[in-house]
């Protein structure tokens, strides 16, 4: 059975793409209250052996790190991937959010999440209701434009990267541990993961 590392998993009912149905899931989160399998920062995945998972999924987690921690986390993602493995990573698109803010829509709802409505303010600084409830780990400490996100993924040693902008002001990346030998696998994974 293939193994998925859900990095920054959140609550047990937080969705992962249907592609991972039937996979063994290892949930890692810094917040013990969400009952992850491993309580840890994504900058320290030492509880997992090198080359021990087939895929990493990380949706709206990496931006909670400080900028200097991002290369460490991405290197950890690559380290735990088996040969042929891949990471699917979603982060807010700061460039697109800046355009939204530039038209005076800082507090307008961009999309509905499982936790509630998300505004440009939330995407820039972190999900306000969670922070107000005392969960300071939900604050955003860094941000990404397409160029910076690609630079960080390349710097972590991923061999092949596909990056797309999503309509809800997100950047979605598929980062392959090794070169896939053509665009077919990369494009199929992007579609299957809805990236």
N, C-alpha and C positions, 0 to 999 in steps of 0.2 A: 504494500500500500504506500503510495507517495506521501511525503510529509511536507506540510505547510507550516512555516513560521509566520504567525500573525504578530508583527512587531508594532507595539502600541495598540494592542487589541481592544482596549476599552471593555465594556460590558459583554457578557457572554452572548447576548443577542445582537451585538453589533454585526452588521452584514459583511460578508466576504463574497466575491463573485461566485456565481453558480458553478463556474469551471472547477472549483475546488470541492464540490460535493463528493463525498466518499473518501476524501483525503483525511489522514490523521492531522489534526491541527494542534500546534503548540502555541499557546497564547502567552505572550510576554507583555507586561505592562509595569510601569513604575508605581502604579496605584494598587496597593494590596486590596482595597475595598471592592475592586471589580473582579476579584478572585481569579487572577490569571494562573496559568500553570507555573510560570516563573515570574517572580517579582524582581524586576531589574530594569535599568535604563537600557535603551537600545545601543548605547555606547559600550556596554559591557555584556556581551552574550557568552561569557566564558562558561556558563552552565551548559552550553551546547558545544559539541565536538566540531572540529573542522570537517567540512564536507558532510554534514549530517542531515541536511534538509534539501528537498527538491525545488522549493520555491519560497520566496519571502513576499509577504503582502504587508504594506505599510501605507495606510490611508490617513492623512492628516495627523501625522505624528512627528515627522522630521523637523517641521517648523517650530516645535516646542523645545528644540535644543538651542544652545548658544552656537553662533556661527563656527567657532573653533571646534565644536563637538561633532559637527556634521561629517567631516571626513572620517572621523573615527567610527561613527555609526555605519556609514556606507561601506567602509572597509570590513566591518563586522558582518554586514549582510553578505558581502561577497565571500568572506572566509567560511561561513557556515553552509554555503551552497555547494551541492555536489556537482561534479562535471555534468554539463548539460542543463544546469539549473538557471533560474531567472528570478528577478525581483520586479514586482509591480509596485510602484510608489506614486502616491498622489500628494501634492502639496498645493497651497494657494498660489495663484499666479499674481505676484505683486504688481507686475506691469499692467495687467488687465484691471486689477483692483484700483490702481492709481487713476486710470481713466474713469472708472466708476466714481471715485472720490472727486475727481476733477470736474464732474458734472453735478456736484453737490448732492450725492446720493449715499453718503456715508452710513446712514441708519436705515436705508431701504432694504427690505428682504431680498436676497439674491436667490435663495432656494430654501426648501424645507428639508431639514435633516431628521433623523430618528429622535434627536434630542430637542428639536424645535427649530424655529426660523433662524436662518443665518444671514447676517448683514455683512457689508464690506468692513465695518468696524470689527466684527467678530473674526473675519478672515485675516485682518491685519494684525490685531492684538490678542486674539484668542476668544473663545466662546464666552461671552459676557455672563450669562446665567450661571455657568459652572464656576467661573472665577468668583462671582458674587457669593456663591454658596460655600466659598472657602477652598476650592480646589485650585491653588496657585499653579500647579503643574500644567494647567490648561492654558496658561499664558503663552503667547508666541514670542520667541526670543530671536528669531531670524526669519529671513524671507528669501524668495527665489524668483528670478526672472528666467526665461528660457535659457539664455546664455549661461548664467551662473549655475543653474541646475545641471546642464550638460557638463560644464567644467567639473563640478563636484563628482558626478558619476564617472566621468573619464578618469579623474584623479584617484578614484577608489579602485581602478583596475578593471572595470567592466569592459568587455571586449566589443560589445555591440549594443547600441542604445537607440531606442525610438522614443521620441517625445512628441506629445500632442497637447494642444490646448483644448480644454473642455468648455462647454457653454456656461457652466456655473463658476467661471473664473478660477479654474483649477488647471494645474499642469499635471499630466499623467505620463509617467515614464515606464517603459519596459527595458530593463537592463539585463542583458544576457551575460552569463559568466564567461562563455566562449563564443567565438564567431559561429553563427548558425549555418553558414555555407550558402546563404541566399535569403531573400526577403520573405519567402513563403512561410517559414516557421514564425518569424517575427510578426508578420501581418496577421497570421492566424491567432497567435497569442493575444495580440492587441485587441482583435475583435472578440475573442472568447472572454477576455477579462473586462471588456467594455471600457477600454482605456482610450 
